[in-house]
Amino acid sequence: MTDINYNDRVAIVTGAGGGLGKTYALEFAKRGAMVVVNDLGGSADGTGAGSTPADEVVKLITEAGGKAVANHDSVATPEGGEAIVQTALDNFGKVDIVINNAGILRDKTFAKLTPQDLEVVIDVHLKGAFFVSQPAFRSMKENQYGRFVFTASGAGIFGNFGQSNYGAAKMGLVGLSNVLAVEGAKYNIKSNVIAPIARTRLTEDLLGPLAEYLDPECVTPLVAYLASEACEETHEIYDVGGGRYARIFVGLCEGTAFGKGAKPSPEEIRDNMTSINDTDGYTIPTSIAGEMQAVAKSFQD
């Protein structure tokens, strides 16, 4: 089989001034992509800004013979998202790949979380991915091709102490990606989610002794595949870190049907929780239609 390449492909990588995003940008460029290296250049908590991180990654790419341009806009506003995509259109004429990677942390226990700490994390992670992806999606539709990779987290999918804002934003990205996968299917636009575990400036103080094994470059091969023409997967979530790659999925249990239109008592619900929770015979819906089909099947049964 031929090697994966991105010849004539244009990739946008947000938060590409360091960490995971930097590894993606370098890999795409090495394999032939034209890359928009976006990074606001702020601190881990989202404050401040600077051009150096993005500019340095672009320099690395161009000195190696690749093609890249820097963008320093914030993903957290509609104007910023439009400007990031416009940078790709102005310099390279299209958008084929979007890696939504930009992120910040404002960790606090739920009882102590302030509205501001909620809003800024939602703005960067969830709204930021929306604001970049929407104009890119429109361009991809015209070209009948596109690849999205959204960066979620186990903090949202599974939960983690002190990260209610971060977890809510990250799980929101799963929903956003799922809808893009459904709406993009007929345009050859595929959308997937990763939940990476990697040593970056956001996580290096949180990983303990495992940190030395969690190099960001362990995540890059999966992202490189999901962003390629070779990728046939869509509507999926992948756990990745330290050389391990695994699918995560949301399954729908068979459950218990009390009869068409039934209104069981709370006591009947209580008495049937074992069968309601039973995972035997689960399905993995590819859209809300799968949920409705399960309801319709219960009527027939």
Backbone torsions as a table, in degrees:
resi	resn	phi	psi	omega
1	MET	NA	149.0	-179.0
2	THR	-75.5	155.5	177.8
3	ASP	-69.3	149.0	175.3
4	ILE	-71.2	131.6	174.4
5	ASN	-140.8	169.1	-179.3
6	TYR	-125.5	35.8	179.5
7	ASN	-57.9	128.1	-178.7
8	ASP	68.6	14.2	176.4
9	ARG	-101.6	148.5	-178.9
10	VAL	-117.6	123.9	-176.9
11	ALA	-117.2	136.1	169.8
12	ILE	-106.9	127.7	175.5
13	VAL	-123.5	116.3	178.7
14	THR	-87.8	150.6	-176.7
15	GLY	61.9	38.6	-172.0
16	ALA	-95.6	11.0	-180.0
17	GLY	-78.6	-9.2	-179.8
18	GLY	-170.2	178.2	174.1
19	GLY	57.5	-139.5	-177.9
20	LEU	-59.9	-45.7	-176.6
21	GLY	-59.4	-38.6	178.9
22	LYS	-63.0	-43.3	179.9
23	THR	-63.1	-37.7	178.6
24	TYR	-64.8	-48.5	-177.7
25	ALA	-58.6	-43.9	-179.6
26	LEU	-65.5	-40.1	-179.5
27	GLU	-67.4	-44.2	178.6
28	PHE	-59.6	-46.8	-178.3
29	ALA	-63.7	-41.6	-180.0
30	LYS	-60.7	-31.2	-178.3
31	ARG	-98.4	15.5	168.8
32	GLY	106.4	-2.5	-178.6
33	ALA	-77.4	154.4	166.7
34	MET	-94.1	127.3	-165.8
35	VAL	-121.2	131.9	167.0
36	VAL	-94.7	113.5	-179.3
37	VAL	-94.8	100.8	-179.1
38	ASN	-97.3	131.8	171.0
39	ASP	-162.2	127.1	178.3
40	LEU	-69.7	-26.2	178.8
41	GLY	80.2	22.9	179.8
42	GLY	-87.8	-176.4	179.3
43	SER	-84.6	175.8	-176.3
44	ALA	-62.2	-25.5	179.3
45	ASP	-93.8	7.0	175.5
46	GLY	92.2	-0.1	179.6
47	THR	-89.6	153.4	176.8
48	GLY	80.1	175.8	179.7
49	ALA	-163.7	158.9	178.7
50	GLY	-176.3	151.8	-175.8
51	SER	-90.4	-15.0	-170.9
52	THR	-59.0	-48.1	-176.0
53	PRO	-56.6	-50.2	-179.7
54	ALA	-64.6	-42.5	-178.2
55	ASP	-62.0	-38.2	-178.9
56	GLU	-68.6	-35.9	177.3
57	VAL	-68.3	-41.6	176.5
58	VAL	-60.0	-41.3	178.7
59	LYS	-60.7	-43.7	177.9
60	LEU	-59.5	-41.7	-178.1
61	ILE	-68.2	-48.7	-176.3
62	THR	-68.2	-35.8	177.8
63	GLU	-66.5	-24.4	177.4
64	ALA	-88.5	2.5	177.9
65	GLY	95.4	6.3	179.7
66	GLY	-90.7	179.9	-178.8
67	LYS	-119.3	125.9	-179.7
68	ALA	-159.6	152.8	172.6
69	VAL	-132.9	150.6	178.9
70	ALA	-92.6	149.8	171.6
71	ASN	-138.3	134.1	-174.1
72	HIS	-114.8	14.9	-179.1
73	ASP	-74.2	152.8	173.8
74	SER	-79.3	137.5	175.6
75	VAL	-73.6	-13.2	-166.0
76	ALA	-81.2	5.4	177.0
77	THR	-131.6	153.6	175.8
78	PRO	-57.9	-39.5	-180.0
79	GLU	-64.0	-40.5	178.6
80	GLY	-64.2	-44.9	178.4
81	GLY	-60.2	-45.0	177.9
82	GLU	-60.4	-41.5	-177.5
83	ALA	-66.5	-36.6	178.7
84	ILE	-63.8	-46.7	179.0
85	VAL	-67.3	-38.6	179.0
86	GLN	-63.5	-31.9	175.7
87	THR	-59.7	-41.7	176.9
88	ALA	-65.4	-44.9	-177.9
89	LEU	-65.7	-41.8	-178.2
90	ASP	-67.4	-37.3	-174.5
91	ASN	-92.3	-32.6	-173.1
92	PHE	-128.0	-6.3	171.9
93	GLY	88.2	-7.8	-178.8
94	LYS	-167.2	178.8	173.6
95	VAL	-135.6	125.0	178.2
96	ASP	-111.2	-30.3	-171.7
97	ILE	-136.4	133.4	172.1
98	VAL	-128.0	122.9	174.2
99	ILE	-109.5	106.1	179.5
100	ASN	-83.8	97.1	-171.3
101	ASN	-120.7	-20.3	-175.2
102	ALA	-59.0	140.3	-180.0
103	GLY	-165.9	161.4	176.5
104	ILE	-138.8	170.7	176.0
105	LEU	-127.8	139.6	169.5
106	ARG	-140.0	66.4	-172.9
107	ASP	-73.4	130.1	172.5
108	LYS	-156.3	154.0	174.6
109	THR	-63.9	154.7	-173.5
110	PHE	-57.0	-41.9	-178.0
111	ALA	-64.7	-25.4	-176.3
112	LYS	-103.1	-3.6	-176.7
113	LEU	-67.7	132.3	178.3
114	THR	-93.0	155.9	175.2
115	PRO	-54.8	-36.8	179.9
116	GLN	-64.2	-41.5	179.3
117	ASP	-66.7	-30.5	174.1
118	LEU	-70.0	-50.5	-172.8
119	GLU	-63.2	-43.4	-175.7
120	VAL	-68.3	-35.0	178.4
121	VAL	-70.9	-42.8	175.4
122	ILE	-60.8	-42.2	-178.3
123	ASP	-59.4	-45.5	-175.2
124	VAL	-77.0	-50.2	-173.5
125	HIS	-76.5	-56.9	-172.1
126	LEU	-85.5	-56.1	178.9
127	LYS	-64.4	-37.8	179.4
128	GLY	-58.4	-45.1	178.3
129	ALA	-64.2	-38.2	177.4
130	PHE	-63.6	-47.1	-174.2
131	PHE	-66.6	-31.4	176.4
132	VAL	-81.1	-40.6	-173.1
133	SER	-71.8	-33.8	-175.6
134	GLN	-63.3	-52.3	176.9
135	PRO	-65.3	-32.4	177.0
136	ALA	-66.1	-41.5	179.5
137	PHE	-59.8	-41.5	179.2
138	ARG	-61.0	-42.0	178.2
139	SER	-67.1	-41.3	179.5
140	MET	-62.3	-39.6	178.7
141	LYS	-57.8	-42.3	-179.7
142	GLU	-63.5	-35.3	-177.3
143	ASN	-92.9	-3.1	178.4
144	GLN	58.9	37.3	178.4
145	TYR	-163.8	141.3	174.1
146	GLY	-177.3	154.0	176.4
147	ARG	-137.3	124.7	175.1
148	PHE	-114.2	139.8	168.3
149	VAL	-129.5	121.4	179.1
150	PHE	-103.9	140.4	-177.9
151	THR	-100.0	99.8	176.1
152	ALA	-93.5	-154.5	-178.5
153	SER	-164.7	149.8	172.1
154	GLY	-60.6	-21.8	177.7
155	ALA	-62.3	-29.8	177.1
156	GLY	-92.4	-42.7	-175.8
157	ILE	-70.2	-39.4	-177.1
158	PHE	-113.0	-23.3	-178.8
159	GLY	100.6	146.8	177.4
160	ASN	-156.2	137.3	-177.9
161	PHE	-57.7	133.9	173.6
162	GLY	79.0	11.8	-176.9
163	GLN	-131.2	45.6	-179.1
164	SER	-65.2	-39.5	179.1
165	ASN	-68.3	-47.7	-179.9
166	TYR	-64.2	-45.6	-179.3
167	GLY	-63.0	-41.0	179.0
168	ALA	-64.3	-42.5	179.0
169	ALA	-63.9	-43.9	-176.9
170	LYS	-67.7	-38.2	177.7
171	MET	-70.6	-30.1	174.8
172	GLY	-60.0	-33.3	178.9
173	LEU	-66.0	-31.0	176.2
174	VAL	-62.9	-45.3	178.2
175	GLY	-63.3	-41.9	179.7
176	LEU	-62.7	-46.6	179.4
177	SER	-62.0	-40.8	-179.7
178	ASN	-60.2	-40.6	180.0
179	VAL	-68.8	-40.3	178.3
180	LEU	-64.3	-35.3	177.4
181	ALA	-63.1	-41.4	179.7
182	VAL	-69.6	-49.6	-176.6
183	GLU	-71.7	-26.2	-177.1
184	GLY	-90.7	-5.4	-171.1
185	ALA	-56.0	-46.0	-175.4
186	LYS	-76.9	-5.1	178.5
187	TYR	-107.7	11.9	-176.3
188	ASN	59.2	37.3	173.8
189	ILE	-105.2	121.2	-178.6
190	LYS	-113.9	142.3	-175.8
191	SER	-136.4	126.9	-179.2
192	ASN	-136.9	166.4	-175.9
193	VAL	-123.7	140.9	169.6
194	ILE	-117.6	148.6	172.5
195	ALA	-119.7	88.0	-173.1
196	PRO	-84.4	149.0	169.9
197	ILE	-120.2	108.5	-174.0
198	ALA	-150.8	154.7	178.0
199	ARG	-83.5	108.3	176.1
200	THR	-134.0	179.8	-179.9
201	ARG	-65.7	-22.0	178.1
202	LEU	-78.8	-25.1	-169.9
203	THR	-120.3	-11.5	-170.2
204	GLU	-59.3	-26.1	179.1
205	ASP	-88.3	-3.8	-175.0
206	LEU	-107.3	-13.5	-169.0
207	LEU	-92.3	-14.3	178.1
208	GLY	64.0	-146.6	-174.5
209	PRO	-66.2	-16.5	178.7
210	LEU	-73.9	-16.4	-171.6
211	ALA	-53.4	-38.7	-175.1
212	GLU	-65.9	-20.4	-179.6
213	TYR	-96.3	-4.4	-172.3
214	LEU	-107.4	55.1	178.7
215	ASP	-64.5	137.3	177.7
216	PRO	-54.6	-30.8	-177.7
217	GLU	-68.0	-12.7	173.2
218	CYS	-70.2	-23.1	-179.3
219	VAL	-85.1	-30.6	-171.2
220	THR	-55.6	-41.5	-178.2
221	PRO	-58.6	-39.6	179.4
222	LEU	-66.3	-45.6	178.7
223	VAL	-62.1	-40.8	179.1
224	ALA	-60.4	-39.3	177.2
225	TYR	-68.9	-48.3	-176.9
226	LEU	-62.3	-24.9	-179.2
227	ALA	-90.5	1.9	-172.6
228	SER	-98.8	166.6	174.3
229	GLU	-64.9	-27.2	-178.4
230	ALA	-67.9	-20.8	-175.7
231	CYS	-71.0	123.4	174.3
232	GLU	-106.3	-12.6	-179.2
233	GLU	-73.6	145.1	172.8
234	THR	-155.2	157.4	179.6
235	HIS	67.0	28.8	-176.1
236	GLU	-117.5	164.2	175.6
237	ILE	-128.9	134.9	-179.9
238	TYR	-128.1	132.3	172.9
239	ASP	-88.5	133.1	-174.7
240	VAL	-148.8	137.2	176.8
241	GLY	169.0	139.8	174.2
242	GLY	62.8	25.6	180.0
243	GLY	89.4	8.0	179.3
244	ARG	-112.6	136.9	-177.7
245	TYR	-133.1	125.6	-174.3
246	ALA	-150.1	142.4	176.4
247	ARG	-76.8	139.2	168.2
248	ILE	-112.2	141.1	177.5
249	PHE	-142.4	157.8	174.1
250	VAL	-101.9	114.9	-177.6
251	GLY	-104.4	152.3	177.9
252	LEU	-111.6	115.5	-179.3
253	CYS	-71.2	157.7	179.5
254	GLU	-65.6	-35.8	174.5
255	GLY	71.6	-167.4	179.9
256	THR	-125.2	128.5	178.1
257	ALA	-107.0	125.7	-179.1
258	PHE	-91.7	-3.4	-178.4
259	GLY	122.9	153.2	-176.1
260	LYS	-56.7	121.3	178.0
261	GLY	71.8	13.1	-176.0
262	ALA	-66.9	150.1	176.7
263	LYS	-127.2	78.8	-176.8
264	PRO	-66.2	158.9	177.4
265	SER	-77.0	159.1	174.3
266	PRO	-55.6	-33.6	179.5
267	GLU	-66.5	-37.4	177.8
268	GLU	-67.6	-37.4	174.6
269	ILE	-60.9	-48.5	178.4
270	ARG	-54.7	-44.5	-174.6
271	ASP	-74.7	-12.6	-178.5
272	ASN	-114.5	11.9	-176.7
273	MET	-62.1	-29.1	178.4
274	THR	-62.0	-45.9	-179.8
275	SER	-75.3	-31.1	176.9
276	ILE	-64.4	-37.1	-178.6
277	ASN	-86.5	-9.8	-174.2
278	ASP	-62.9	126.1	-176.9
279	THR	-88.7	-5.0	177.4
280	ASP	-61.0	133.9	176.4
281	GLY	77.8	18.7	-179.3
282	TYR	-65.9	159.0	172.7
283	THR	-121.9	165.7	177.9
284	ILE	-121.7	91.9	-177.5
285	PRO	-62.6	143.5	176.4
286	THR	-96.5	-3.2	173.9
287	SER	-168.3	-179.5	178.4
288	ILE	-64.0	-19.5	177.9
289	ALA	-61.0	-35.0	178.3
290	GLY	-64.2	-35.4	176.5
291	GLU	-65.3	-44.4	-179.7
292	MET	-66.2	-35.4	177.8
293	GLN	-63.8	-36.9	178.7
294	ALA	-65.4	-39.2	177.4
295	VAL	-65.1	-44.9	-179.1
296	ALA	-62.2	-39.6	179.5
297	LYS	-64.1	-36.5	179.4
298	SER	-65.6	-31.3	176.2
299	PHE	-65.4	-41.8	-179.0
300	GLN	-67.4	-40.8	-179.3
301	ASP	-65.9	NA	NA
